[in-house]
Amino acid sequence: MKFAINSGLLDANPASTIGEVFEKPRTQHMASIPPERLPELMQRFENTNLSLMTRCLLKWQLLTLVRPGEAAGTMWSEIDTEKKLWTIPAERMKKRR
């Protein structure tokens, strides 16, 4: 449409106000758990039939508040136990930084 307008084929975009015809969708936020219920959730992990590795990964993700891929890709070489510091390589971060 912009090309047609810029080229003089159209005076204006006939569809420019089409969004006004439709109702805006209701915003639905993702479900969350209140912080005071986190201890209960952590305890429930112990009483499930999840594998040990899955339980540990879920706990690790909750404790570090990182994305699933970042949590699952954690390498021991990224963790400095003396400094209590985990450095995630930029290439594994969402925006690569």
N, C-alpha and C positions, 0 to 999 in steps of 0.2 A: 504494500500500500504506500509506504513512504517513497518508494521509487516512482510509482505512478503519480503521486502528488508532486514530487520534485521534478519530474519530467513534464509536467503540465497536462498529463492525461486525465487527472482528476483534480477537482478543486479542493476536496476534503476527503477524509476517510469516512465512508458511510457507516462503518462499524465501530467508530470511536466511542460511542456511548452505549454500546450493547450491554455492558456490565451493569448499567442502571436498571435494566429490565429484570434481572434475576436477584433473588434474595441472597444476602451474604450468608454463607454457611456458619453455623454456630461453632465457635472455637471449643474444641474438646482437648483439655489438658491430659497428659498421660497420668495414669494412676500412680500414686505414691504412698509410702507408708510413713506415718508420723514417727519422728525420731524416738519418742518414748516407747515405741513398740519394737524397735530394732533388737534389744536384748532377747525378746521373745522369739523373733524370727531366727536369730543366731542359734538359739536353743533348739528350735524346731529342725534345723539342719541336722542336728545330732540324732534325731529320732526318725529320720527318713531312710528310705532304701537307696539313696543316692550313693554313688561310688565315693570313696574317700577323696579321690582327685577332684571330683565335681564339687563336693562340699568345701574343700580347701579353696578352690577357685572362686566360689561364690563368696566365701568369707573374705578372701583377699580383695575381691572387687568392692565389697561393701566397706572394708577398712581403708581402702586407698581412694575410693571414689573415681576410678578411671573407667574408660570404655571397655567393653568386653574383650575386644581384640588386643588392647594394651595389657589387660590383666592376663589373658591367656598366653600372650607372647613373652611374658617375663622370663628373663634369664638370670641365673645367679650372678653372672658377671656384671650385671647392671646394678647390683645392690652392694653398697658399701656398708657393711655391718658396724664398723667402727664409728663412722660418721652418722649412722642411721639414716642413710640417704639412698633413694632409688632414682637413678637417672635413666629415663626412657629415651632411647635414641630417636632423633628427629624423624627418621624415615618411618617409624612406627606410629607417629603421632598423626592425628587427623589432618592438620594443616602442614605437616612435614617441618615443624619448627620446634 
